[in-house]
Amino acid sequence: MSIQAYILIQTEVGKASSVANVIKTIPGVSLAEGVTGPYDVIMRAESPSMEDFGRAILSKVQAVPGITRTLTCPVTN
């Protein structure tokens, strides 16, 4: 069973587009788009396990320049 999650991302002012473009290149990411509201970018990703999700996806997302905060929302179905 794979793990799927949405990650809501806040960025520095003017960085949403560049952050989304970098995130799209991370393996396992199926969606990364700029949005309006309290978050600047929303992404969706999938991984074989929660451990792999943290190591292979979250750690890379959090290292992207311009990100100030993330909120991970695992899919529950």
N, CA, C and O atoms as a MOPAC input file, in Angstrom:
PM7 MOZYME 1SCF
protein

 N      0.84200 1    -1.18500 1     0.00000 1
 C      0.00000 1     0.00000 1     0.00000 1
 C      0.88100 1     1.24100 1     0.00000 1
 O      1.77800 1     1.36500 1     0.83400 1
 N      0.63900 1     2.13600 1    -0.90600 1
 C      1.46200 1     3.33600 1    -0.99100 1
 C      0.87800 1     4.46000 1    -0.13400 1
 O     -0.30000 1     4.44700 1     0.22300 1
 N      1.72700 1     5.41900 1     0.18100 1
 C      1.34800 1     6.60900 1     0.94200 1
 C      1.19000 1     7.75900 1    -0.04100 1
 O      2.07600 1     8.01900 1    -0.85500 1
 N      0.06200 1     8.44100 1     0.04100 1
 C     -0.17300 1     9.63800 1    -0.77500 1
 C     -0.43700 1    10.80400 1     0.16900 1
 O     -1.05000 1    10.63100 1     1.22300 1
 N      0.02700 1    11.98900 1    -0.21200 1
 C     -0.20700 1    13.16100 1     0.63000 1
 C     -0.18500 1    14.42300 1    -0.20500 1
 O      0.47300 1    14.51000 1    -1.24100 1
 N     -0.93100 1    15.39800 1     0.28700 1
 C     -0.83200 1    16.76300 1    -0.21800 1
 C      0.08200 1    17.51200 1     0.73800 1
 O      0.02800 1    17.29300 1     1.94800 1
 N      0.90600 1    18.37900 1     0.21500 1
 C      1.73500 1    19.23000 1     1.05900 1
 C      1.41600 1    20.67200 1     0.68300 1
 O      1.53000 1    21.06600 1    -0.47800 1
 N      1.01800 1    21.44400 1     1.67400 1
 C      0.71900 1    22.86000 1     1.50000 1
 C      1.97300 1    23.63400 1     1.86900 1
 O      2.58800 1    23.37900 1     2.90400 1
 N      2.34800 1    24.57600 1     1.02200 1
 C      3.64600 1    25.23600 1     1.16400 1
 C      3.48700 1    26.75300 1     1.17900 1
 O      2.81200 1    27.33200 1     0.32700 1
 N      4.11700 1    27.37700 1     2.16000 1
 C      4.23600 1    28.83200 1     2.18200 1
 C      5.64300 1    29.17100 1     1.70800 1
 O      6.61000 1    28.49900 1     2.06900 1
 N      5.74800 1    30.22500 1     0.89300 1
 C      7.04400 1    30.61900 1     0.35000 1
 C      7.34900 1    32.07300 1     0.69000 1
 O      6.48800 1    32.81900 1     1.15500 1
 N      8.58300 1    32.44600 1     0.44600 1
 C      8.96300 1    33.85100 1     0.52900 1
 C      8.20900 1    34.59800 1    -0.57200 1
 O      7.81700 1    33.99700 1    -1.57200 1
 N      8.00700 1    35.88300 1    -0.39600 1
 C      7.27600 1    36.69600 1    -1.36700 1
 C      7.92300 1    36.57600 1    -2.74900 1
 O      9.13200 1    36.74500 1    -2.90300 1
 N      7.08600 1    36.27900 1    -3.75100 1
 C      7.55100 1    36.20100 1    -5.12800 1
 C      8.23500 1    34.89700 1    -5.51100 1
 O      8.74300 1    34.78300 1    -6.62600 1
 N      8.26300 1    33.91900 1    -4.62800 1
 C      8.98500 1    32.67200 1    -4.90400 1
 C      8.08800 1    31.49800 1    -5.26800 1
 O      8.60400 1    30.42200 1    -5.57000 1
 N      6.77200 1    31.65500 1    -5.25200 1
 C      5.86700 1    30.52100 1    -5.46700 1
 C      6.13000 1    29.80100 1    -6.78900 1
 O      6.19300 1    28.57200 1    -6.82300 1
 N      6.28000 1    30.54300 1    -7.85300 1
 C      6.46800 1    29.92400 1    -9.17100 1
 C      7.77200 1    29.12900 1    -9.23600 1
 O      7.78600 1    27.99900 1    -9.72500 1
 N      8.85800 1    29.71000 1    -8.75000 1
 C     10.14000 1    29.00300 1    -8.80700 1
 C     10.13400 1    27.78200 1    -7.88400 1
 O     10.70200 1    26.74700 1    -8.23100 1
 N      9.49700 1    27.89300 1    -6.71500 1
 C      9.39400 1    26.75300 1    -5.79900 1
 C      8.59900 1    25.62600 1    -6.46000 1
 O      9.02600 1    24.47300 1    -6.42200 1
 N      7.45200 1    25.93900 1    -7.06300 1
 C      6.63300 1    24.92100 1    -7.72700 1
 C      7.41700 1    24.24100 1    -8.84800 1
 O      7.32900 1    23.02400 1    -9.01200 1
 N      8.17700 1    25.01000 1    -9.61300 1
 C      8.94700 1    24.43100 1   -10.71600 1
 C     10.01700 1    23.47000 1   -10.22100 1
 O     10.24500 1    22.43400 1   -10.84600 1
 N     10.67400 1    23.78700 1    -9.11900 1
 C     11.68900 1    22.88800 1    -8.56000 1
 C     11.02600 1    21.63000 1    -8.00700 1
 O     11.51300 1    20.52200 1    -8.22900 1
 N      9.92300 1    21.79800 1    -7.29000 1
 C      9.24200 1    20.65200 1    -6.67400 1
 C      8.75500 1    19.65900 1    -7.73400 1
 O      8.77900 1    18.45100 1    -7.50000 1
 N      8.31900 1    20.14800 1    -8.88300 1
 C      7.85100 1    19.26300 1    -9.95700 1
 C      8.91200 1    18.26300 1   -10.40200 1
 O      8.58100 1    17.21000 1   -10.94700 1
 N     10.18200 1    18.58400 1   -10.17600 1
 C     11.27000 1    17.71200 1   -10.63200 1
 C     11.61200 1    16.61200 1    -9.62400 1
 O     12.40800 1    15.72500 1    -9.93200 1
 N     11.02200 1    16.65600 1    -8.42100 1
 C     11.32500 1    15.66000 1    -7.39600 1
 C     10.58000 1    14.35700 1    -7.72300 1
 O      9.36300 1    14.37700 1    -7.90600 1
 N     11.28600 1    13.23800 1    -7.79600 1
 C     10.61600 1    11.95500 1    -8.06800 1
 C      9.54600 1    11.65600 1    -7.01900 1
 O      9.77000 1    11.82800 1    -5.82100 1
 N      8.38300 1    11.20600 1    -7.48800 1
 C      7.26600 1    10.91200 1    -6.60200 1
 C      6.23600 1    12.02200 1    -6.53600 1
 O      5.12100 1    11.80700 1    -6.06000 1
 N      6.59700 1    13.21000 1    -7.00900 1
 C      5.66800 1    14.34200 1    -7.01200 1
 C      4.82000 1    14.27700 1    -8.27800 1
 O      5.35400 1    14.23100 1    -9.38700 1
 N      3.49400 1    14.27400 1    -8.11100 1
 C      2.60300 1    14.19500 1    -9.27000 1
 C      1.94800 1    15.53100 1    -9.59300 1
 O      1.37600 1    15.69200 1   -10.67100 1
 N      2.02200 1    16.49400 1    -8.67300 1
 C      1.38300 1    17.79200 1    -8.87000 1
 C      2.10900 1    18.83400 1    -8.03700 1
 O      2.45100 1    18.57300 1    -6.88400 1
 N      2.34700 1    19.99700 1    -8.59600 1
 C      2.87400 1    21.13900 1    -7.84500 1
 C      2.39800 1    22.39200 1    -8.56400 1
 O      2.82000 1    22.67700 1    -9.68400 1
 N      1.51200 1    23.13700 1    -7.90600 1
 C      0.92100 1    24.31900 1    -8.53800 1
 C      0.85000 1    25.47000 1    -7.55300 1
 O      0.66700 1    25.26800 1    -6.35300 1
 N      0.99600 1    26.67800 1    -8.07400 1
 C      0.79500 1    27.87300 1    -7.27500 1
 C     -0.69300 1    28.07400 1    -7.02300 1
 O     -1.51200 1    27.83400 1    -7.91000 1
 N     -1.04600 1    28.51100 1    -5.81900 1
 C     -2.43600 1    28.75800 1    -5.44400 1
 C     -2.51200 1    30.08400 1    -4.68500 1
 O     -1.49100 1    30.64100 1    -4.28300 1
 N     -3.73600 1    30.57700 1    -4.49700 1
 C     -3.93600 1    31.76700 1    -3.68300 1
 C     -4.49700 1    31.35900 1    -2.33000 1
 O     -5.04000 1    30.26400 1    -2.18100 1
 N     -4.36800 1    32.22600 1    -1.36200 1
 C     -4.85200 1    31.93300 1    -0.01400 1
 C     -3.69900 1    31.90900 1     0.95900 1
 O     -2.65600 1    32.50600 1     0.69600 1
 N     -3.86700 1    31.22600 1     2.08400 1
 C     -2.81600 1    31.23300 1     3.10400 1
 C     -1.55500 1    30.46400 1     2.69000 1
 O     -0.48700 1    30.66500 1     3.26900 1
 N     -1.67800 1    29.58800 1     1.69400 1
 C     -0.52000 1    28.86100 1     1.17600 1
 C     -0.25500 1    29.31300 1    -0.25200 1
 O     -1.15400 1    29.79900 1    -0.93800 1
 N      0.98300 1    29.14900 1    -0.68900 1
 C      1.40100 1    29.63900 1    -2.00500 1
 C      1.50800 1    28.53500 1    -3.04900 1
 O      1.32400 1    28.78300 1    -4.24000 1
 N      1.80200 1    27.32100 1    -2.60600 1
 C      1.96000 1    26.18300 1    -3.51100 1
 C      1.28800 1    24.97300 1    -2.85700 1
 O      1.38500 1    24.77200 1    -1.64700 1
 N      0.60800 1    24.17500 1    -3.67900 1
 C      0.08900 1    22.88700 1    -3.21000 1
 C      0.71500 1    21.80600 1    -4.08500 1
 O      0.84700 1    21.96100 1    -5.29900 1
 N      1.09200 1    20.71800 1    -3.44100 1
 C      1.67900 1    19.61400 1    -4.19600 1
 C      1.06300 1    18.30100 1    -3.73400 1
 O      0.52000 1    18.20800 1    -2.63300 1
 N      1.15300 1    17.30000 1    -4.58200 1
 C      0.69900 1    15.95000 1    -4.24100 1
 C      1.83900 1    15.00300 1    -4.57600 1
 O      2.50100 1    15.14100 1    -5.60500 1
 N      2.05700 1    14.04100 1    -3.69100 1
 C      3.14300 1    13.08800 1    -3.90900 1
 C      2.72400 1    11.70800 1    -3.42000 1
 O      1.78000 1    11.55800 1    -2.64500 1
 N      3.45500 1    10.70800 1    -3.89600 1
 C      3.17100 1     9.32200 1    -3.53700 1
 C      4.48900 1     8.58200 1    -3.34300 1
 O      5.46400 1     8.81800 1    -4.05700 1
 N      4.49700 1     7.68200 1    -2.36400 1
 C      5.69200 1     6.91000 1    -2.05200 1
 C      5.26800 1     5.53900 1    -1.52300 1
 O      4.14900 1     5.39300 1    -1.03000 1
 N      6.14100 1     4.53200 1    -1.61600 1
 C      5.77200 1     3.18800 1    -1.16100 1
 C      5.50100 1     3.08300 1     0.34400 1
 O      4.69100 1     2.25500 1     0.76100 1
 N      6.16700 1     3.90900 1     1.16900 1
 C      5.98800 1     3.83400 1     2.62500 1
 C      6.15300 1     5.22000 1     3.23500 1
 O      6.67400 1     6.12800 1     2.58900 1
 N      5.70600 1     5.38200 1     4.48600 1
 C      5.84900 1     6.66200 1     5.16000 1
 C      7.32500 1     6.99300 1     5.38000 1
 O      7.72700 1     8.15000 1     5.26400 1
 N      8.12000 1     5.99000 1     5.69400 1
 C      9.55800 1     6.22200 1     5.87900 1
 C     10.19000 1     6.72500 1     4.58400 1
 O     10.96300 1     7.68300 1     4.59400 1
 N      9.86000 1     6.08000 1     3.48100 1
 C     10.37800 1     6.48700 1     2.18600 1
 C      9.85300 1     7.87300 1     1.80200 1
 O     10.57100 1     8.67300 1     1.20200 1
 N      8.59400 1     8.14500 1     2.15400 1
 C      8.00900 1     9.45600 1     1.86300 1
 C      8.82500 1    10.55400 1     2.54400 1
 O      9.15400 1    11.56700 1     1.92700 1
 N      9.14600 1    10.34600 1     3.80700 1
 C      9.92800 1    11.33700 1     4.54000 1
 C     11.32700 1    11.49900 1     3.98700 1
 O     11.81100 1    12.61900 1     3.82200 1
 N     11.97700 1    10.38300 1     3.69900 1
 C     13.36200 1    10.41600 1     3.24000 1
 C     13.48300 1    10.88900 1     1.79100 1
 O     14.33400 1    11.72200 1     1.47600 1
 N     12.64500 1    10.36500 1     0.92500 1
 C     12.80900 1    10.61800 1    -0.51000 1
 C     12.08400 1    11.86400 1    -1.00200 1
 O     12.49000 1    12.45700 1    -2.00100 1
 N     11.02500 1    12.26700 1    -0.32100 1
 C     10.23000 1    13.39600 1    -0.81900 1
 C     10.28100 1    14.59100 1     0.13600 1
 O     10.71200 1    15.67500 1    -0.25500 1
 N      9.84700 1    14.40200 1     1.38000 1
 C      9.77600 1    15.53000 1     2.31100 1
 C     11.11900 1    16.20500 1     2.53000 1
 O     11.20200 1    17.43300 1     2.54400 1
 N     12.16000 1    15.42100 1     2.70000 1
 C     13.47200 1    16.02600 1     2.94300 1
 C     13.91300 1    16.87500 1     1.75200 1
 O     14.54600 1    17.91500 1     1.93500 1
 N     13.58600 1    16.44200 1     0.54200 1
 C     13.94500 1    17.21200 1    -0.65100 1
 C     13.07800 1    18.46400 1    -0.78400 1
 O     13.57000 1    19.52300 1    -1.17400 1
 N     11.79700 1    18.34400 1    -0.46300 1
 C     10.90500 1    19.50500 1    -0.53100 1
 C     11.37600 1    20.57100 1     0.46000 1
 O     11.46600 1    21.74700 1     0.10700 1
 N     11.67200 1    20.17500 1     1.68100 1
 C     12.05900 1    21.13100 1     2.70200 1
 C     13.40200 1    21.79200 1     2.41600 1
 O     13.71400 1    22.82400 1     3.01000 1
 N     14.19800 1    21.22200 1     1.52400 1
 C     15.48700 1    21.79600 1     1.15300 1
 C     15.39100 1    22.78900 1    -0.00200 1
 O     16.38400 1    23.42300 1    -0.35700 1
 N     14.19700 1    22.92900 1    -0.59300 1
 C     14.03100 1    23.84800 1    -1.73300 1
 C     14.14500 1    25.28800 1    -1.23800 1
 O     13.44700 1    25.66700 1    -0.29800 1
 N     15.01000 1    26.09700 1    -1.85200 1
 C     15.14500 1    27.49600 1    -1.43900 1
 C     13.83400 1    28.27000 1    -1.63800 1
 O     13.14000 1    28.08400 1    -2.63800 1
 N     13.50800 1    29.12900 1    -0.68300 1
 C     12.32400 1    29.97100 1    -0.78600 1
 C     11.13500 1    29.47600 1     0.00900 1
 O     10.15400 1    30.20400 1     0.15800 1
 N     11.19500 1    28.24200 1     0.53000 1
 C     10.09000 1    27.70600 1     1.33500 1
 C     10.25600 1    28.17300 1     2.77500 1
 O     11.33900 1    28.07000 1     3.35200 1
 N      9.17000 1    28.68700 1     3.35000 1
 C      9.20900 1    29.12600 1     4.74500 1
 C      8.46500 1    28.18500 1     5.67700 1
 O      8.76800 1    28.13400 1     6.86900 1
 N      7.48400 1    27.42900 1     5.15100 1
 C      6.68900 1    26.53900 1     6.00600 1
 C      5.96700 1    25.51100 1     5.14900 1
 O      5.56400 1    25.79900 1     4.02200 1
 N      5.80500 1    24.29800 1     5.69700 1
 C      5.04000 1    23.26000 1     5.00200 1
 C      4.03700 1    22.62400 1     5.96500 1
 O      4.23300 1    22.61600 1     7.18000 1
 N      2.96900 1    22.09700 1     5.39100 1
 C      1.96900 1    21.34200 1     6.14300 1
 C      1.64300 1    20.09600 1     5.33200 1
 O      1.14200 1    20.19900 1     4.21200 1
 N      1.92300 1    18.92100 1     5.88700 1
 C      1.69100 1    17.66200 1     5.17800 1
 C      0.33500 1    17.09300 1     5.57300 1
 O      0.02200 1    16.97200 1     6.75800 1
 N     -0.46800 1    16.74600 1     4.56900 1
 C     -1.81800 1    16.21600 1     4.77100 1
 C     -1.91900 1    14.84900 1     4.08000 1
 O     -2.20700 1    14.78200 1     2.88500 1
 N     -1.68200 1    13.75600 1     4.82700 1
 C     -1.79100 1    12.42200 1     4.21100 1
 C     -3.21500 1    12.12200 1     3.74300 1
 O     -4.18100 1    12.51200 1     4.40000 1
 N     -3.34400 1    11.44000 1     2.62700 1
 C     -4.63400 1    11.01700 1     2.10000 1
 C     -5.06800 1     9.78800 1     2.88000 1
 O     -4.25900 1     8.89000 1     3.11500 1
 N     -6.34000 1     9.73100 1     3.28600 1
 C     -6.78500 1     8.67200 1     4.18900 1
 C     -7.60100 1     7.55900 1     3.54500 1
 O     -8.09000 1     6.69000 1     4.26700 1
 N     -7.77200 1     7.53900 1     2.24600 1
 C     -8.59300 1     6.46700 1     1.66300 1
 C     -7.81000 1     5.25700 1     1.30000 1
 O     -8.37500 1     4.28300 1     0.80200 1

